[in-house]
Amino acid sequence: MGFRYHLCTIIVSCATLASCSSISHIPKDELLYTGTRSIEVEESTPSALLSQAVNEAKVAFAAPPNNALLGSSRYRTPFPIGLWAYNTFADDSTGWRHWLYKTFATPPIYISMVNPKLRTEVATNTLHNYGYLDADASYRIDTLAGGRKAKLSYTLRPGKPWRYGKVEYRGFETIMDSLIHSTWSQRLLREGEQMSYATLSGERSRLFTLFRNHGFYYFQPEMITLLVDTSYVEGEAQVRLTPQTDITRAAITPWHVGHTYLRLNKPHTTRQAIHQDTLTKDFITYTYEGNRIPIHERLLASRIAYNVGDLYSSNAQDMTLRELYQMGIFNSVSINYAPRDHTDTLDVHINTMLELPYEYTLEANLTTKNNGLVGPSIVTSLSRKNLLRMAEVIKLSLKGAYEWQTDRVLRNRGSDNNSFEVGADLVLSIPQLLSPIGKGNDYTRPVSTTARIYGDWLHRGGYFRILALGGNVTYSFGSTDCMTHSLTPFALTFNTLEHSTARFDSIMSANPAIGLSFRNQFIPAASYSFTYDNTSYNSRIPSRVILSLTSAGVVTTLLFAATGHPWGEKDKSLWGTPYAQFAKATIEACRYYNITPRHTLATRLILGGIYAYGNSSTSPFREQFHMGGSDDLRAFPLRSIGPGSYHTTGRYGYVDHAGDLKFEANIEWRFPLLGELSGALFVDAGNVWLLRDDSSRPGGQFQWHKFPLEIALGTGLGFRYDLKLLLLRCDVGIPLHIPYPTERTGYYNIPHFTRSLCLHLGVGFPF
């Protein structure tokens, strides 16, 4: 009792001294700012923009005080260490006291420094920009006990929003006027809609872009005058758009594209003069250094998004820049235009700088896992660009990883779970679609052909050693800005189980289906994936859909069938080794609902299935589905759920918990907390199942009448801290229902609440 009493006394005394020292040096005409007490919003006429306008206006009041909690303007940490160090050691210029001052001191923030009057003016102007022309804001200084500290309270009065009355477009040239009326349905200013600075400036930008895409190269946004009259009708703004009176003839002349001069500069480490040469083909003149052009001219021409004689278009200019950059070999690209005398023609000058041909990267990571394994991994790669003058990249990567067992109990049992992995990867990527049946050179979106060969050797301590060798050819292209496709017509992988322990062999013997998935086999496959993603285009409801289809062994089986082997014949082989036959499909759909600018409801649904046929009734282990971990069912450990109601507690459980069917659903509410710290409440549900009955894993086969009770369900709370460059994530998962029987009955069948909690650390959002 005495110790606790003295400890509390010391803590209270330190807090009191720190508090007193935080105000001891405040000038008499100043008040120490201790944060925002409240922000009140008076009732206003409801409108679609009210919430957005108020939230943006509140940003003007954000001013963290001394010792703010995670950048919050309202909450502070209890001990103002920075102020105490500032006031206590400010006069010490040497010794340890000066070190304490330099290390911990933070100068006091006064009310005058916060400048609440200016902040209310900024908030008022923000509301005006959203059409609340009668809005105003005020502040109140709430002096605290002692009269040396104060908090700020703010009040916002949005009032009634103004709306657009009559909108006119006058004085434009005939061609411009025709363009305006041809895009009349796309106008942003409409009678009766709420007035805002965004729509006013947006309409001027829309007209500017419209004119620039139809030849008016010298036209600028400021050449459009916006006249707004709010005195005619109360609550209405009459708008007139008209060109400037002193606009130049060049600005209202539609220009055409002439000859193109494309200059290719190499990066130099010396200032020595280098021989230059030129090559003219079609409407392009290439200037380059050395004896031959560094990139095939047809490849460069395919990236030019216009032809000679076309009207100038800013879209074509942007597309040309984008296509040249996406070749991946240019460090810089610029486009300039030069008018020909006495004509309406612009010659195009494209100036480029090639990147250095070699690039080296080194990446190191430290990984920790739920099963007590921890260890480093290293990936190093060397790239050579444009060796074949096709803008290709040849990249060689080497990787290595090691994990050791940190679980003391498992070590004491003699568990040899230390593991390592080494691998090599050689990739050739070309920004073209190359195929035996032809090739195209006219691209409006990124395309690539990638050829890859790789090898991977995995040693899982106490389990096995597996060697995987393979290669594939993949074509990637986009059909729209939101839709991309990836086609792999050929992929061949060879898996061989080099070594297995007696304990692992006994597991395989007891689980023949699992044993088949680890056997030596070839995997000849073809795959296709489709991605729709509009999350980067400010969509009203951002969405992402990923569809993947994979088929293994079809072509090989057809060749065997042509030589008299039945389609369903077992144990067909390539070069004496069986090959896999399976069909696999997965679809992942995500949708994000922006409830407010800072509150988002994120949802995800995943469906997957794999069916093995012909040579085997079991698909390769690496192709099967797993459930549990930091990115799916966060209330359960990694690979601990399924298939179905099957469950094992052995150390080899991750091998057994795999399935042929997958269902997963997630919903997550993301909301702000303090400063850069945000929170999330989530619910995850899902499981995996077997298509065929497996006597070694009872309850694993999918059955409709058992489906509801075999869905694992969990909830939890997460925290995210935004470091700008990356997002740190911490999730605490709480299981609600386990699909296998436990000692508890009922739907909530979690035996021990505290021991069932799962903590997951990660980087970035889970979906």
Order of alpha helices (4+ residues) and beta strands (2+ residues): alpha-beta-alpha-alpha-alpha-alpha-alpha-beta-beta-beta-alpha-alpha-beta-beta-beta-beta-beta-alpha-alpha-beta-beta-beta-beta-beta-alpha-beta-beta-beta-beta-beta-beta-alpha-alpha-beta-beta-alpha-beta-beta-beta-beta-alpha-beta-beta-beta-beta-alpha-beta
